[in-house]
Amino acid sequence: MGKKVHLGLIYGGKSGEHDVSLQTAFAVMGELDYAKYEITPFYITRLGEWRVGPVLGGKPSAIDELKLVPAVGAQVPAPPAIPLAPLLDRLAASSGASTGSGQPIDVVFPLLHGPFGEDGTIQGLLDIADIPYVGAGVLASAAGMDKITMKKIFAYEGLPQCVFRYFNRAQWEKDASFFIMECEVALGYPCFVKPSNLGSSVGISKAKNREELIAAIDFAFRYDRRVIIEEFVDAREIEVSVLGNEDPKVSVPGEIAPSNEFYDYKAKYVDGKSTIHIPANIPNKTAEAVRDMALRAFLAIDGAGLSRVDFFLRKNDGQLFINEVNTMPGFTPISMYPLMWKESGLPYRDLLDKLIELALKRYADKQTIDYGGSGGN
């Protein structure tokens, strides 16, 4: 057998989606082939401290173990927080630094959701350190995380989407009455209020009147300095999974029937009662339109590796609207991304292998780029 690929898994993080990241990491660690990979865990605490664990010999038995804190009464101390410079030395493949196995990290899988992970920040850090990693680069990650920027890109590409309005905290505090009036005229009630730069339905509210709108906006500002408000569409929620780099493929579509009034955080990750239909029961023509629009959206933001693309299918006339691109979708047991690929003929473990292969291929392709230029100083 050849040398194992040394895979660094980064998870946790400072965002409100810390617990979601732990669920994703737990699921991924349980499905990776330990005959192919040796795995070093990199846990980021809620305070942003980095801890590095020993090379894993197999799947953790509980999510709490991912925090790299010994059980109560254990004599072994928790791994200390690591400053950034030594951390990069331990991560960087070019440094030859060891994490305990004698082999440097070959590729990183950043299993982070939300700000400080899914938004391009960790991707920029890994780019600077010249480390291969799974998933989208800085541009696609940032655009995919920020709903306002994403929707502007969709508009430029001519992709149909719901009517929306947006503003920042300073604008709201200066002239709240104007924005209330604009939302009521352009969107009406009910409408959805969301932080611009967050995922997993954190901070999202459905407002049915002016009082609820104001409360929802105040709530959304807890999570970001900009807020986006979208019209309500009585629609079915259709999703597809995208996999690839320059020549991506798209899975069969799936459909979510939320357990709550809309597909919020609880419906996604807590109660497990939302109904999933894979493949979605939609006409072939609609399925092809979903797949085509997903490809256009993925390429428009310069996606790489993986993305889940979400749509609304309006019930009264079958009109399709793109909702968002998620560049680091969850890998929990009830997550749509791996389930749709499983239905498309690509099992979970093979999907992880493919993502790691795509990461290494993208890194190799980037090595052909002349970043300095022949005529530079």
N, C-alpha and C positions, 0 to 999 in steps of 0.2 A: 504494500500500500504506500502511496506517495505521502508527502508531507501534508499534514492537516492545514487547512486555512485557519489562521488565527483571527477570530472575529471579536471585535469590541462592541458590546451592547451598551448604549447610553440611554438612560431612562430616568424617570422622576421629573425633576425640574421645578422651577419657581412658579409656573403658571397655575391657574385654577383647575387645570386638567391633569394635575400630578397623579391623582388616583387612577385616572384613565390610562395614563402611561404605565403605571405599575401592572394593571390588568393586561395591557398589550405585551409588556415584557414577559410576564408570567406565561402567557399563551405561546409566545414565540420560543421561549426557552424550552417549553415542553414539546415543541414540534421539530426543532432543529436536529439534524443527524449528527450525533456526537462522534460518529465514526469518520465524518468528513471535517468537522470543525472542533477547534478548541476555543473556548469562549471565556473572555474576561469581562466581568460586569463593571460598568461605570455608573454609579448611582449619584444623582444630583438631588440634594435635600431640598425641602421647601424654602430654605434660606439661601439656596444657591451654592452650598458647599459640595465639593466633589469628593466622593469616596471610591476607591478602587478595591474590588474584592479579588480573591485568588481565582485561578483558572477553574472553571466549573467541571465537575466530573459527570454531571447529569442534571436533570430537571430539578429545580427547587421544589420542596414539598408544600410550601405556603408562600403567599405573596409577601408576608412580613419579612421573609428571609431576604427579599430583594433589597431591603433597606440596609443590608450589610451590618446589622447590629446583632451581636450574639444573644442567645436566649438568656433569660434571667438566671443568674447564678453561674453563668459560664465564666471560665477563667481567662478566655482570650478577649482582649479589648477590641472595640470596634475600630475599623480602619480609620485613621485620622483624615481630616480634610486636607486636600492637596492644593497648594498654590498653582496658579495657571502655568507658569513656565516649566516646572518639573512635570506637570501633568502632560503638557504637549510633548515633552521629551519621551514620556512613557507611551504616548499614543503614536507618535510619528513613525511610520514605517522606515523612513530613511535614517532614523537615529540609531537603529539596531538595539534600542533599549529593550530590556526584558521586563515582562510583567509577572515573572515567576516560572514560566515554562521554558525560557531560553529562546523563544521565538518572538520577534516583534509583531505588532498588530498589522495584519494585512489589509483589513477593510473594517469600517465602522458601520454599524446599523443604528442610526439615531432614532430610537423608539420614543420620541418626545412629541407631545401634542400641545398646541397653543403657543403663546409668546415664549421667547427665550429657547426655542427648540424647533418648532415647525415653521417659524416665520423668517428663516434665512440667517438667523444669528449663529446657530451652531454650524450651519453649512459654511458660513464665511470663515469661522474659526478653523474648520477642517480644511478649507481651501488654502488658507494662509499656511497651515502646517503641512500642506501637500500630502493629505491623507485621503485615500479613496473612501467613499461613503455611499450608502444606499439612498436612493431617492433624488428628489429635485434639488437643483442648485439654489443659489442665493436669490436670483431674480424670480424664478417660479415659486419658490417657497414664500417669499415676501408678498408677491401678488396674490397667491392662493390664500394667504392668511387674511389679507386686508380686503374686506368685502367691497369697500368703495372703489378701490383701485381695480379689483377684479371685474366689477360691473362696468367700469369705464372701458376696460379691454374688451369685454364681451360686446359692448355697444359699438366699438370701432370695428369689430369683426362681423357686425350685423346679426348677432345671435339674439333671438327674441327673449325678453326677460320681463319680469314684473316692473311696474312703475315704482320708483323709489325716490327718496329725498335724504339728504344728509347734512350734517353740520358738526362743528366742534364745540367744546365746552364754552369757550369764550364767546362764540356767536350766540349760543343759547342763552347765556347769562345776560348778554347785551340786549337781545330782542326775542325773548321766548314767545311773545304773542304773535310775532310775524311767522315763526316757524310752525306754531300750532295751527294758525290759519292756513298756511300753505299745505300742511299735511292733510288737514280736513278737506280742503278743496281738491287737491290732487289725488289723495289716496282714499279718503273716507274712512269709515269704521265698519268692521274691525280692521286693524292693521297690526303689523309686527314691528317691534322695536328691538334693535340688536346693537351690541357693541361692534364697531367696525372690525377690530383686530382681535378676534377670539373665535374659538371653534367649539365643537361638541355641544352646541346649543346652550352654552353657559351664558347667563345674563340676558336671555331672550324672553320677551313678554308679548302677550297678545292683548292689545288695548281695544276696548269696546266703546269707550267714550272719552271725553276730554280729561276727566279726572284720572282715569287709568292711563291715558297717554302720558300725562305729566309724570305720574309715578313710575311708569315704565322707562321713561327717558332718564330720570334720576337714578334708577336702578342700573341701567346700561352704562351710565357714566362711572359707576363703581369699577368697571372692568376696562374702560378705555377712554381716551380723551375725545374720540369721535364716535358719533352714533349714526346709524342708518335706519331708516323707517321704510317699510315696504308695504305695498297694498296686499290685502288678503285676496287669495284666489282659492275658490272651492275646487280643490284639485286632488288627484292621486299623486303620491310621491314615488317617482321612478328613479332608479339609480343604475349606473354601470361602473365597472372597474376597468381601468386602463393600465396596460403593462407594456413597457418598452422605453426606448430612447428616441432615436430619430424615426423609427418605423414602428410605432406602437400598435398594439392589438387591443381590441375591446371585447369584454365578456358579454354574456347574455344579460339582458336587463333584469333587474329585480324590483320588487315593489314592497314598500313599507306601509302597513296599516297601523298607525300609532295607537298605543294603549291609552295615551292621554289625549287632550284636546289637540295637541300638535306634538311633533317628534322632539320632545325636550330632553334634557339631560337624564331625568328619571326614566323615561321611556327607552332611552338608548342603553343605559348602563346599569340601572338599578333593578327595575321590576321584572324585566325579561318577558313582559306580556305582549309586546307589540307583535303583530302577525307579519311574517315574512313570506312572500311568494316569489320563488325563483324557479323557472323564469316567470317574469311578470305576464299576466294575462292581458296582453295588448295586441293589436293587429300587427302583422309583419311589417307593414309600411311604417307604422309608428316606431317599432323597434329599430328599424333601419335609420329612421330620422334621429332617434336618440343616440345611436352609435356614431352616426356622422357628426352630430353636434358635439359629442364628447371628444372626438378626435380633434375637431377644430378648436375647441376650448383648450385642450391639453397642449396642442402645438402653439396656440396663441400666447400662452404664458411661458413657453419654452420648458414644458414639463419634462421630467426624466424619471425612469424607474417605475413609479406607481402613482396613481391618483384614483380617487373615486369622484365621479361627476354626478351631481344630483339635479333632478328636473321636477317640474310640476306639469301634470297633464290635466288640464282643466276639464271638469266633468261635463259641462253643458255643451261644449263644442269640440272637444279633443285637441284644443290648441296646446302646443308644447312650449314651455318656458324653461330656460336654463336657470338654475338656482345658484350653484356654486361648484368649484373644484376644490377638493380636499387633497392636498399633496402628501399627507401622512395619515391616512385613514386608520382606524383602529383595527387590531388583530385579535380582539377578544373572541371567545367562542360564539357570541351572537353577532359578530360584526359582519356587515354586508360584503366588504371587499373580498375576503378569502372565500366566503360562501358562494359568491357569484362566479369566482374562478373554479371552484370545485364543481359547480354545475356545468361549467364550460369545458370540463375535462382536465383541469389542472389542480391536483390535490394540494393541500396546505404545505406539506413538506417540500414538494417540487416547486411550489410557488416561491418559497423562501430561497431555495437554491437559485431559481431564475433571477430573483431580485439581486442577490449577491453577485451573480455572473454579470448582470447588467451594470452594476456599480463598478466592477473591475474593468469592464469594457469601456465605459464612459471615461474612467480615469486614464486608461491607455490612449484613448482618442485625444484627450486633452493634452497629452504629452507631445503631440505633434504641433501644437500651437506655439508660435514665436511671440511670447509676451513682451520681449524686450525690443524687438524690431532691429533691423540691420543698420538703421541710421541713427539710433538713439545715442544719448550721451552715457 
